[in-house]
Amino acid sequence: MFIKALKAKIHRATVTETKLDYPGSIAVDSELMEAAGILPYESVLMANITNGARAETYIVPAPAGSGDVVVLGAAARMFNPKDIIIIINFAYYTPDETKKLKPKVVVCGENNKIKEIL
């Protein structure tokens, strides 16, 4: 049996742009992705702190150091520039693996720069 559990999250990122006419995903500064251990095209859940919306999609890298967090495709109807969001990444673990699990949490500061890693 496998258990779905938190692998990583990027906490309190600010949406910098939305693009409705784009095949769906979210583009995130690759420095944030790397710090959280999230790989390109992994599934993520986006939780909008500003309005409560949630959407599942996949993540793609934006240029390193850009601070970009761009919601692409249909989810752009639920997310707006300046919204504060959490990007959540799950993985499947065995029960024994969950006992040692230490998810990476990257907290964003101003301009989506890394403020803290928990």
N, C-alpha and C positions, 0 to 999 in steps of 0.2 A: 504494500500500500504506500502511496505517496501523499504528502500533505502539501497543499498550496500555502506558502508563507511569504512574508515580505523579504525581498532580497535587497532592495535599495529604494531610496526616494530622494528626490530633489525638492526641498521644502521651501515654500514661500518665494517661488520664482515669479517674476513679473512678465506677463505676456507683452511682447514688444510689437507684435504685428499679427494680423490674421489675413489669410488668403483663401477665400471661398472656392474659387475656380482652380482647384489643384487636387490631384489624387490624394486622399486623406492621409494625414500623419501629423506629427509635431516635430519641428526642427529645433534642436537645442544645441547651444554652444557646446562644442565637443569637449572643452575642458570640464564642464559640469558633468557630462556623460562619463568621461574617464574617471573623474573623482568618485562618482557614485558606482562605477563598475557596470554601467549599463551599456550594452553593445548595440551598434546600429541594427535596426529592424526588429529589436526585441519589442514585445508587447508591453504597453504601459497603460495605466489608468490615469486620466487627468481629472483632478478634483478642483473645482473652481471655488476658492474660499470666498470670493467676492459675491457670487450669486447662487452657490450651491449646486451648479450643474456638474455632471460627471460624464465622461466619455472615454471609451476604450479605443486605442489606436496603436500604431507602432511609432517608434522614434527614429529620426534620422539626424545625422550630425550637421550642425551649422558651423561656420568658421570659428576656429579656436580664438578665444579672447573677445569675440564679438558681443557677447552678452545677449545674443539672439535667443528668443523663445517665441517661435512662430507657429501658431495653430493653423493647420492647413486642411482644406476640404470641408466636409459637412459640419464638423465640430466648430468651425468658425462662426456658426450661427449661435453658439452657446458661450463663446469666449470672446472677449474684447480686449484691445490694447489697454494696458494698465491693470487688468485683472490680476489678482494674486492667486497662484495655483500651486498645487502639489502634484508632482509627477511620480507615480507609484509603480514600482516594478516588482513583480512576484516571480517565484520559481517553485519548482516541485522538489521536495526533499523527503528522504526516508525519515521515519520517526527518530532514529538515532542521530541523523544529521541535524534535526531541529533542536536537539539538546545543546548543540555547540553553535547554533546559528547566531551571528552578530551582523544584522543588516547594516549597510552603510547609509548614513543620512547626511546629505549635503544641504546645509542651510545657506540660502542666498541672502546677500546683502544688497546694497545699492548697485544698480546697473547689472544685476544678476552675477555679481562677482561672488566667489566663495567667501562666506563670512565665517563658517565653522563646519567641521566635519565631525559628526558624532559617531 
